[in-house]
Amino acid sequence: MDTKTMKKYALYALPLIIVISVGVGLAVDVRKDIEASVAAPVSQEQPKVGDMAPEIAQPDLDGDTITLSSLRGKIVLVDFWASWCKPCREENKNLVKTYNRYRSAGFKNASEFTVYSVSLDQHKNNWQGAIEKDRLAWSYHVSDLKKWYSAAAADYGVESIPMNFLLDETGKVVGKNLRGKELDKALEKLQ
């Protein structure tokens, strides 16, 4: 092939190479998004309303293990989320408002309302940064940093996030996937 013919092919091939490169880049981004939103195989069924909540024992940011059962006597929202989950981060705004409104509210049989946040993060710095940025003021933030392979996520049948379970003072599930006004109404019923 002579130089003139090679230049001609190169001229036609360059736009094609650029399109393919951009397409591959987009495909990689799409794959990352899909990977981030697809859960590992679930090993358990989700607890149903009326079931006792499965125990969770995971480390907090300081490495100290906090058990869910240590919160008995309180109304607890077990909230599964992650720093990389955009819908979770948006929902955090509502959750902060609800927490601030009900944390010290009087309840029939409970001392207070709190949130037990279970992060499906893989990197501690991202998890901690999101807690700070979203102003998640409650004390109970835990994660085994195993992303979708979290033992707690498996025990609760978590297939997507955000996902939550509202527990009464005995640790019984009284609501699932409650957000915004739905969560507020459920908490009002417990007052």
Biotite code that builds the C-alpha atoms (Angstrom):
import biotite.structure as struc

atoms = struc.array([
    struc.Atom([0.000, 0.000, 0.000], chain_id="A", res_id=1, res_name="MET", atom_name="CA", element="C"),
    struc.Atom([1.413, 3.361, -0.921], chain_id="A", res_id=2, res_name="ASP", atom_name="CA", element="C"),
    struc.Atom([1.627, 6.393, 1.409], chain_id="A", res_id=3, res_name="THR", atom_name="CA", element="C"),
    struc.Atom([-1.241, 8.217, -0.293], chain_id="A", res_id=4, res_name="LYS", atom_name="CA", element="C"),
    struc.Atom([-3.605, 5.261, 0.182], chain_id="A", res_id=5, res_name="THR", atom_name="CA", element="C"),
    struc.Atom([-2.512, 4.848, 3.838], chain_id="A", res_id=6, res_name="MET", atom_name="CA", element="C"),
    struc.Atom([-3.216, 8.529, 4.539], chain_id="A", res_id=7, res_name="LYS", atom_name="CA", element="C"),
    struc.Atom([-6.640, 8.166, 2.929], chain_id="A", res_id=8, res_name="LYS", atom_name="CA", element="C"),
    struc.Atom([-7.506, 5.146, 5.126], chain_id="A", res_id=9, res_name="TYR", atom_name="CA", element="C"),
    struc.Atom([-6.111, 6.898, 8.180], chain_id="A", res_id=10, res_name="ALA", atom_name="CA", element="C"),
    struc.Atom([-8.291, 9.929, 7.456], chain_id="A", res_id=11, res_name="LEU", atom_name="CA", element="C"),
    struc.Atom([-11.394, 7.716, 7.322], chain_id="A", res_id=12, res_name="TYR", atom_name="CA", element="C"),
    struc.Atom([-10.325, 5.528, 10.230], chain_id="A", res_id=13, res_name="ALA", atom_name="CA", element="C"),
    struc.Atom([-9.612, 8.346, 12.692], chain_id="A", res_id=14, res_name="LEU", atom_name="CA", element="C"),
    struc.Atom([-13.247, 9.372, 13.243], chain_id="A", res_id=15, res_name="PRO", atom_name="CA", element="C"),
    struc.Atom([-14.181, 5.701, 13.605], chain_id="A", res_id=16, res_name="LEU", atom_name="CA", element="C"),
    struc.Atom([-11.428, 5.177, 16.186], chain_id="A", res_id=17, res_name="ILE", atom_name="CA", element="C"),
    struc.Atom([-12.649, 8.231, 18.109], chain_id="A", res_id=18, res_name="ILE", atom_name="CA", element="C"),
    struc.Atom([-16.258, 6.987, 18.058], chain_id="A", res_id=19, res_name="VAL", atom_name="CA", element="C"),
    struc.Atom([-15.207, 3.532, 19.212], chain_id="A", res_id=20, res_name="ILE", atom_name="CA", element="C"),
    struc.Atom([-13.022, 5.006, 21.974], chain_id="A", res_id=21, res_name="SER", atom_name="CA", element="C"),
    struc.Atom([-15.835, 7.228, 23.232], chain_id="A", res_id=22, res_name="VAL", atom_name="CA", element="C"),
    struc.Atom([-18.247, 4.293, 23.019], chain_id="A", res_id=23, res_name="GLY", atom_name="CA", element="C"),
    struc.Atom([-15.911, 2.083, 25.023], chain_id="A", res_id=24, res_name="VAL", atom_name="CA", element="C"),
    struc.Atom([-15.492, 4.859, 27.590], chain_id="A", res_id=25, res_name="GLY", atom_name="CA", element="C"),
    struc.Atom([-19.262, 5.180, 27.897], chain_id="A", res_id=26, res_name="LEU", atom_name="CA", element="C"),
    struc.Atom([-19.600, 1.423, 28.111], chain_id="A", res_id=27, res_name="ALA", atom_name="CA", element="C"),
    struc.Atom([-17.109, 1.362, 30.975], chain_id="A", res_id=28, res_name="VAL", atom_name="CA", element="C"),
    struc.Atom([-19.042, 4.139, 32.756], chain_id="A", res_id=29, res_name="ASP", atom_name="CA", element="C"),
    struc.Atom([-22.334, 2.318, 32.210], chain_id="A", res_id=30, res_name="VAL", atom_name="CA", element="C"),
    struc.Atom([-20.772, -0.920, 33.460], chain_id="A", res_id=31, res_name="ARG", atom_name="CA", element="C"),
    struc.Atom([-19.571, 0.862, 36.608], chain_id="A", res_id=32, res_name="LYS", atom_name="CA", element="C"),
    struc.Atom([-23.063, 2.285, 37.194], chain_id="A", res_id=33, res_name="ASP", atom_name="CA", element="C"),
    struc.Atom([-24.651, -1.122, 36.702], chain_id="A", res_id=34, res_name="ILE", atom_name="CA", element="C"),
    struc.Atom([-22.080, -2.762, 38.953], chain_id="A", res_id=35, res_name="GLU", atom_name="CA", element="C"),
    struc.Atom([-22.746, -0.148, 41.629], chain_id="A", res_id=36, res_name="ALA", atom_name="CA", element="C"),
    struc.Atom([-26.499, -0.697, 41.520], chain_id="A", res_id=37, res_name="SER", atom_name="CA", element="C"),
    struc.Atom([-26.624, -4.470, 41.212], chain_id="A", res_id=38, res_name="VAL", atom_name="CA", element="C"),
    struc.Atom([-26.512, -6.394, 44.450], chain_id="A", res_id=39, res_name="ALA", atom_name="CA", element="C"),
    struc.Atom([-24.820, -9.650, 45.274], chain_id="A", res_id=40, res_name="ALA", atom_name="CA", element="C"),
    struc.Atom([-27.070, -12.696, 45.456], chain_id="A", res_id=41, res_name="PRO", atom_name="CA", element="C"),
    struc.Atom([-29.329, -12.456, 48.478], chain_id="A", res_id=42, res_name="VAL", atom_name="CA", element="C"),
    struc.Atom([-29.029, -15.237, 51.025], chain_id="A", res_id=43, res_name="SER", atom_name="CA", element="C"),
    struc.Atom([-32.091, -14.419, 53.168], chain_id="A", res_id=44, res_name="GLN", atom_name="CA", element="C"),
    struc.Atom([-35.653, -13.243, 52.751], chain_id="A", res_id=45, res_name="GLU", atom_name="CA", element="C"),
    struc.Atom([-36.420, -9.759, 53.929], chain_id="A", res_id=46, res_name="GLN", atom_name="CA", element="C"),
    struc.Atom([-37.912, -9.594, 57.400], chain_id="A", res_id=47, res_name="PRO", atom_name="CA", element="C"),
    struc.Atom([-41.656, -9.023, 57.238], chain_id="A", res_id=48, res_name="LYS", atom_name="CA", element="C"),
    struc.Atom([-43.701, -6.599, 59.306], chain_id="A", res_id=49, res_name="VAL", atom_name="CA", element="C"),
    struc.Atom([-44.264, -8.412, 62.591], chain_id="A", res_id=50, res_name="GLY", atom_name="CA", element="C"),
    struc.Atom([-40.953, -10.339, 62.445], chain_id="A", res_id=51, res_name="ASP", atom_name="CA", element="C"),
    struc.Atom([-38.162, -9.755, 64.921], chain_id="A", res_id=52, res_name="MET", atom_name="CA", element="C"),
    struc.Atom([-35.326, -7.910, 63.223], chain_id="A", res_id=53, res_name="ALA", atom_name="CA", element="C"),
    struc.Atom([-32.204, -9.997, 62.616], chain_id="A", res_id=54, res_name="PRO", atom_name="CA", element="C"),
    struc.Atom([-29.237, -9.001, 64.756], chain_id="A", res_id=55, res_name="GLU", atom_name="CA", element="C"),
    struc.Atom([-26.576, -6.803, 63.195], chain_id="A", res_id=56, res_name="ILE", atom_name="CA", element="C"),
    struc.Atom([-23.131, -6.462, 64.751], chain_id="A", res_id=57, res_name="ALA", atom_name="CA", element="C"),
    struc.Atom([-20.778, -4.310, 62.700], chain_id="A", res_id=58, res_name="GLN", atom_name="CA", element="C"),
    struc.Atom([-17.994, -1.830, 63.358], chain_id="A", res_id=59, res_name="PRO", atom_name="CA", element="C"),
    struc.Atom([-18.525, 1.900, 63.507], chain_id="A", res_id=60, res_name="ASP", atom_name="CA", element="C"),
    struc.Atom([-16.071, 4.486, 62.177], chain_id="A", res_id=61, res_name="LEU", atom_name="CA", element="C"),
    struc.Atom([-13.796, 3.935, 65.185], chain_id="A", res_id=62, res_name="ASP", atom_name="CA", element="C"),
    struc.Atom([-13.783, 0.156, 64.721], chain_id="A", res_id=63, res_name="GLY", atom_name="CA", element="C"),
    struc.Atom([-16.016, -0.498, 67.739], chain_id="A", res_id=64, res_name="ASP", atom_name="CA", element="C"),
    struc.Atom([-18.752, -3.073, 67.138], chain_id="A", res_id=65, res_name="THR", atom_name="CA", element="C"),
    struc.Atom([-22.272, -1.756, 67.666], chain_id="A", res_id=66, res_name="ILE", atom_name="CA", element="C"),
    struc.Atom([-25.067, -4.305, 67.868], chain_id="A", res_id=67, res_name="THR", atom_name="CA", element="C"),
    struc.Atom([-28.573, -3.491, 66.791], chain_id="A", res_id=68, res_name="LEU", atom_name="CA", element="C"),
    struc.Atom([-29.927, -5.231, 69.897], chain_id="A", res_id=69, res_name="SER", atom_name="CA", element="C"),
    struc.Atom([-28.083, -2.680, 72.071], chain_id="A", res_id=70, res_name="SER", atom_name="CA", element="C"),
    struc.Atom([-30.706, -0.161, 70.939], chain_id="A", res_id=71, res_name="LEU", atom_name="CA", element="C"),
    struc.Atom([-33.691, -2.046, 72.396], chain_id="A", res_id=72, res_name="ARG", atom_name="CA", element="C"),
    struc.Atom([-36.045, 0.310, 74.170], chain_id="A", res_id=73, res_name="GLY", atom_name="CA", element="C"),
    struc.Atom([-35.776, 2.825, 71.306], chain_id="A", res_id=74, res_name="LYS", atom_name="CA", element="C"),
    struc.Atom([-37.684, 3.177, 68.050], chain_id="A", res_id=75, res_name="ILE", atom_name="CA", element="C"),
    struc.Atom([-34.986, 2.406, 65.454], chain_id="A", res_id=76, res_name="VAL", atom_name="CA", element="C"),
    struc.Atom([-34.846, 2.914, 61.720], chain_id="A", res_id=77, res_name="LEU", atom_name="CA", element="C"),
    struc.Atom([-32.367, 0.438, 60.232], chain_id="A", res_id=78, res_name="VAL", atom_name="CA", element="C"),
    struc.Atom([-31.264, 2.310, 57.117], chain_id="A", res_id=79, res_name="ASP", atom_name="CA", element="C"),
    struc.Atom([-29.228, 0.634, 54.371], chain_id="A", res_id=80, res_name="PHE", atom_name="CA", element="C"),
    struc.Atom([-27.420, 3.171, 52.185], chain_id="A", res_id=81, res_name="TRP", atom_name="CA", element="C"),
    struc.Atom([-24.021, 4.058, 50.658], chain_id="A", res_id=82, res_name="ALA", atom_name="CA", element="C"),
    struc.Atom([-22.051, 7.187, 49.857], chain_id="A", res_id=83, res_name="SER", atom_name="CA", element="C"),
    struc.Atom([-22.017, 6.311, 46.129], chain_id="A", res_id=84, res_name="TRP", atom_name="CA", element="C"),
    struc.Atom([-25.827, 5.875, 45.966], chain_id="A", res_id=85, res_name="CYS", atom_name="CA", element="C"),
    struc.Atom([-27.413, 9.091, 44.648], chain_id="A", res_id=86, res_name="LYS", atom_name="CA", element="C"),
    struc.Atom([-30.987, 8.186, 45.708], chain_id="A", res_id=87, res_name="PRO", atom_name="CA", element="C"),
    struc.Atom([-29.655, 7.391, 49.205], chain_id="A", res_id=88, res_name="CYS", atom_name="CA", element="C"),
    struc.Atom([-27.926, 10.745, 49.449], chain_id="A", res_id=89, res_name="ARG", atom_name="CA", element="C"),
    struc.Atom([-31.090, 12.530, 48.348], chain_id="A", res_id=90, res_name="GLU", atom_name="CA", element="C"),
    struc.Atom([-33.141, 10.588, 50.895], chain_id="A", res_id=91, res_name="GLU", atom_name="CA", element="C"),
    struc.Atom([-30.650, 11.538, 53.615], chain_id="A", res_id=92, res_name="ASN", atom_name="CA", element="C"),
    struc.Atom([-32.031, 15.085, 53.463], chain_id="A", res_id=93, res_name="LYS", atom_name="CA", element="C"),
    struc.Atom([-35.490, 13.812, 54.435], chain_id="A", res_id=94, res_name="ASN", atom_name="CA", element="C"),
    struc.Atom([-34.079, 11.433, 57.018], chain_id="A", res_id=95, res_name="LEU", atom_name="CA", element="C"),
    struc.Atom([-32.153, 14.221, 58.760], chain_id="A", res_id=96, res_name="VAL", atom_name="CA", element="C"),
    struc.Atom([-35.362, 16.271, 59.018], chain_id="A", res_id=97, res_name="LYS", atom_name="CA", element="C"),
    struc.Atom([-37.291, 13.300, 60.396], chain_id="A", res_id=98, res_name="THR", atom_name="CA", element="C"),
    struc.Atom([-34.544, 12.455, 62.862], chain_id="A", res_id=99, res_name="TYR", atom_name="CA", element="C"),
    struc.Atom([-34.391, 16.034, 64.146], chain_id="A", res_id=100, res_name="ASN", atom_name="CA", element="C"),
    struc.Atom([-38.187, 16.159, 64.486], chain_id="A", res_id=101, res_name="ARG", atom_name="CA", element="C"),
    struc.Atom([-38.655, 12.831, 66.294], chain_id="A", res_id=102, res_name="TYR", atom_name="CA", element="C"),
    struc.Atom([-35.415, 11.999, 68.113], chain_id="A", res_id=103, res_name="ARG", atom_name="CA", element="C"),
    struc.Atom([-36.660, 13.472, 71.381], chain_id="A", res_id=104, res_name="SER", atom_name="CA", element="C"),
    struc.Atom([-40.376, 13.074, 70.773], chain_id="A", res_id=105, res_name="ALA", atom_name="CA", element="C"),
    struc.Atom([-42.351, 11.171, 73.356], chain_id="A", res_id=106, res_name="GLY", atom_name="CA", element="C"),
    struc.Atom([-43.291, 7.615, 72.409], chain_id="A", res_id=107, res_name="PHE", atom_name="CA", element="C"),
    struc.Atom([-45.766, 5.280, 74.125], chain_id="A", res_id=108, res_name="LYS", atom_name="CA", element="C"),
    struc.Atom([-43.278, 2.541, 74.902], chain_id="A", res_id=109, res_name="ASN", atom_name="CA", element="C"),
    struc.Atom([-39.914, 3.857, 73.791], chain_id="A", res_id=110, res_name="ALA", atom_name="CA", element="C"),
    struc.Atom([-37.359, 6.272, 75.144], chain_id="A", res_id=111, res_name="SER", atom_name="CA", element="C"),
    struc.Atom([-36.495, 7.885, 71.805], chain_id="A", res_id=112, res_name="GLU", atom_name="CA", element="C"),
    struc.Atom([-36.163, 7.533, 68.034], chain_id="A", res_id=113, res_name="PHE", atom_name="CA", element="C"),
    struc.Atom([-32.804, 6.914, 66.391], chain_id="A", res_id=114, res_name="THR", atom_name="CA", element="C"),
    struc.Atom([-31.295, 5.667, 63.158], chain_id="A", res_id=115, res_name="VAL", atom_name="CA", element="C"),
    struc.Atom([-28.941, 2.707, 62.799], chain_id="A", res_id=116, res_name="TYR", atom_name="CA", element="C"),
    struc.Atom([-27.240, 3.364, 59.462], chain_id="A", res_id=117, res_name="SER", atom_name="CA", element="C"),
    struc.Atom([-25.717, 0.388, 57.677], chain_id="A", res_id=118, res_name="VAL", atom_name="CA", element="C"),
    struc.Atom([-23.428, 1.559, 54.887], chain_id="A", res_id=119, res_name="SER", atom_name="CA", element="C"),
    struc.Atom([-22.737, -0.609, 51.864], chain_id="A", res_id=120, res_name="LEU", atom_name="CA", element="C"),
    struc.Atom([-19.574, 1.328, 51.192], chain_id="A", res_id=121, res_name="ASP", atom_name="CA", element="C"),
    struc.Atom([-16.217, -0.191, 50.452], chain_id="A", res_id=122, res_name="GLN", atom_name="CA", element="C"),
    struc.Atom([-14.005, 2.750, 51.402], chain_id="A", res_id=123, res_name="HIS", atom_name="CA", element="C"),
    struc.Atom([-14.062, 4.233, 54.891], chain_id="A", res_id=124, res_name="LYS", atom_name="CA", element="C"),
    struc.Atom([-13.083, 7.734, 53.725], chain_id="A", res_id=125, res_name="ASN", atom_name="CA", element="C"),
    struc.Atom([-16.041, 7.931, 51.310], chain_id="A", res_id=126, res_name="ASN", atom_name="CA", element="C"),
    struc.Atom([-18.411, 6.634, 53.984], chain_id="A", res_id=127, res_name="TRP", atom_name="CA", element="C"),
    struc.Atom([-17.143, 9.071, 56.621], chain_id="A", res_id=128, res_name="GLN", atom_name="CA", element="C"),
    struc.Atom([-17.169, 11.985, 54.177], chain_id="A", res_id=129, res_name="GLY", atom_name="CA", element="C"),
    struc.Atom([-20.795, 11.349, 53.238], chain_id="A", res_id=130, res_name="ALA", atom_name="CA", element="C"),
    struc.Atom([-21.831, 11.192, 56.904], chain_id="A", res_id=131, res_name="ILE", atom_name="CA", element="C"),
    struc.Atom([-20.212, 14.567, 57.491], chain_id="A", res_id=132, res_name="GLU", atom_name="CA", element="C"),
    struc.Atom([-21.432, 16.187, 54.278], chain_id="A", res_id=133, res_name="LYS", atom_name="CA", element="C"),
    struc.Atom([-25.034, 14.978, 54.713], chain_id="A", res_id=134, res_name="ASP", atom_name="CA", element="C"),
    struc.Atom([-24.964, 15.904, 58.429], chain_id="A", res_id=135, res_name="ARG", atom_name="CA", element="C"),
    struc.Atom([-26.114, 12.509, 59.643], chain_id="A", res_id=136, res_name="LEU", atom_name="CA", element="C"),
    struc.Atom([-26.144, 13.477, 63.328], chain_id="A", res_id=137, res_name="ALA", atom_name="CA", element="C"),
    struc.Atom([-27.213, 10.175, 64.871], chain_id="A", res_id=138, res_name="TRP", atom_name="CA", element="C"),
    struc.Atom([-24.616, 8.080, 66.672], chain_id="A", res_id=139, res_name="SER", atom_name="CA", element="C"),
    struc.Atom([-25.085, 4.698, 65.036], chain_id="A", res_id=140, res_name="TYR", atom_name="CA", element="C"),
    struc.Atom([-23.177, 4.348, 61.760], chain_id="A", res_id=141, res_name="HIS", atom_name="CA", element="C"),
    struc.Atom([-21.828, 0.885, 60.942], chain_id="A", res_id=142, res_name="VAL", atom_name="CA", element="C"),
    struc.Atom([-20.275, -0.917, 57.992], chain_id="A", res_id=143, res_name="SER", atom_name="CA", element="C"),
    struc.Atom([-18.185, -3.999, 57.323], chain_id="A", res_id=144, res_name="ASP", atom_name="CA", element="C"),
    struc.Atom([-16.971, -2.202, 54.148], chain_id="A", res_id=145, res_name="LEU", atom_name="CA", element="C"),
    struc.Atom([-17.925, -5.149, 51.946], chain_id="A", res_id=146, res_name="LYS", atom_name="CA", element="C"),
    struc.Atom([-20.308, -3.264, 49.675], chain_id="A", res_id=147, res_name="LYS", atom_name="CA", element="C"),
    struc.Atom([-22.993, -5.651, 48.387], chain_id="A", res_id=148, res_name="TRP", atom_name="CA", element="C"),
    struc.Atom([-21.392, -8.549, 50.230], chain_id="A", res_id=149, res_name="TYR", atom_name="CA", element="C"),
    struc.Atom([-22.227, -7.040, 53.605], chain_id="A", res_id=150, res_name="SER", atom_name="CA", element="C"),
    struc.Atom([-23.413, -9.665, 56.083], chain_id="A", res_id=151, res_name="ALA", atom_name="CA", element="C"),
    struc.Atom([-26.176, -7.331, 57.290], chain_id="A", res_id=152, res_name="ALA", atom_name="CA", element="C"),
    struc.Atom([-27.420, -6.733, 53.744], chain_id="A", res_id=153, res_name="ALA", atom_name="CA", element="C"),
    struc.Atom([-27.595, -10.490, 53.194], chain_id="A", res_id=154, res_name="ALA", atom_name="CA", element="C"),
    struc.Atom([-29.420, -11.067, 56.499], chain_id="A", res_id=155, res_name="ASP", atom_name="CA", element="C"),
    struc.Atom([-32.002, -8.422, 55.577], chain_id="A", res_id=156, res_name="TYR", atom_name="CA", element="C"),
    struc.Atom([-32.425, -9.504, 51.958], chain_id="A", res_id=157, res_name="GLY", atom_name="CA", element="C"),
    struc.Atom([-31.266, -6.112, 50.681], chain_id="A", res_id=158, res_name="VAL", atom_name="CA", element="C"),
    struc.Atom([-31.340, -6.108, 46.888], chain_id="A", res_id=159, res_name="GLU", atom_name="CA", element="C"),
    struc.Atom([-31.324, -2.351, 46.319], chain_id="A", res_id=160, res_name="SER", atom_name="CA", element="C"),
    struc.Atom([-30.736, 0.799, 48.305], chain_id="A", res_id=161, res_name="ILE", atom_name="CA", element="C"),
    struc.Atom([-31.943, 2.945, 49.890], chain_id="A", res_id=162, res_name="PRO", atom_name="CA", element="C"),
    struc.Atom([-33.853, 0.410, 51.958], chain_id="A", res_id=163, res_name="MET", atom_name="CA", element="C"),
    struc.Atom([-34.999, 0.649, 55.554], chain_id="A", res_id=164, res_name="ASN", atom_name="CA", element="C"),
    struc.Atom([-36.818, -1.192, 58.312], chain_id="A", res_id=165, res_name="PHE", atom_name="CA", element="C"),
    struc.Atom([-38.603, 0.563, 61.182], chain_id="A", res_id=166, res_name="LEU", atom_name="CA", element="C"),
    struc.Atom([-38.359, -1.314, 64.477], chain_id="A", res_id=167, res_name="LEU", atom_name="CA", element="C"),
    struc.Atom([-40.385, -0.846, 67.625], chain_id="A", res_id=168, res_name="ASP", atom_name="CA", element="C"),
    struc.Atom([-38.828, -0.787, 71.082], chain_id="A", res_id=169, res_name="GLU", atom_name="CA", element="C"),
    struc.Atom([-38.723, -4.606, 71.232], chain_id="A", res_id=170, res_name="THR", atom_name="CA", element="C"),
    struc.Atom([-36.873, -4.969, 67.922], chain_id="A", res_id=171, res_name="GLY", atom_name="CA", element="C"),
    struc.Atom([-39.938, -6.017, 65.937], chain_id="A", res_id=172, res_name="LYS", atom_name="CA", element="C"),
    struc.Atom([-40.316, -4.766, 62.346], chain_id="A", res_id=173, res_name="VAL", atom_name="CA", element="C"),
    struc.Atom([-43.264, -2.350, 62.183], chain_id="A", res_id=174, res_name="VAL", atom_name="CA", element="C"),
    struc.Atom([-42.570, -0.831, 58.746], chain_id="A", res_id=175, res_name="GLY", atom_name="CA", element="C"),
    struc.Atom([-40.435, -1.223, 55.634], chain_id="A", res_id=176, res_name="LYS", atom_name="CA", element="C"),
    struc.Atom([-39.128, 1.201, 53.039], chain_id="A", res_id=177, res_name="ASN", atom_name="CA", element="C"),
    struc.Atom([-40.695, 4.225, 54.673], chain_id="A", res_id=178, res_name="LEU", atom_name="CA", element="C"),
    struc.Atom([-39.564, 7.557, 53.326], chain_id="A", res_id=179, res_name="ARG", atom_name="CA", element="C"),
    struc.Atom([-40.452, 11.177, 53.953], chain_id="A", res_id=180, res_name="GLY", atom_name="CA", element="C"),
    struc.Atom([-44.037, 11.641, 55.092], chain_id="A", res_id=181, res_name="LYS", atom_name="CA", element="C"),
    struc.Atom([-44.648, 7.880, 55.240], chain_id="A", res_id=182, res_name="GLU", atom_name="CA", element="C"),
    struc.Atom([-41.926, 7.548, 57.871], chain_id="A", res_id=183, res_name="LEU", atom_name="CA", element="C"),
    struc.Atom([-43.291, 10.533, 59.784], chain_id="A", res_id=184, res_name="ASP", atom_name="CA", element="C"),
    struc.Atom([-46.785, 8.991, 59.840], chain_id="A", res_id=185, res_name="LYS", atom_name="CA", element="C"),
    struc.Atom([-45.419, 5.654, 61.070], chain_id="A", res_id=186, res_name="ALA", atom_name="CA", element="C"),
    struc.Atom([-43.526, 7.411, 63.865], chain_id="A", res_id=187, res_name="LEU", atom_name="CA", element="C"),
    struc.Atom([-46.637, 9.405, 64.839], chain_id="A", res_id=188, res_name="GLU", atom_name="CA", element="C"),
    struc.Atom([-48.546, 6.135, 65.286], chain_id="A", res_id=189, res_name="LYS", atom_name="CA", element="C"),
    struc.Atom([-45.925, 5.023, 67.804], chain_id="A", res_id=190, res_name="LEU", atom_name="CA", element="C"),
    struc.Atom([-46.298, 8.178, 69.916], chain_id="A", res_id=191, res_name="GLN", atom_name="CA", element="C"),
])
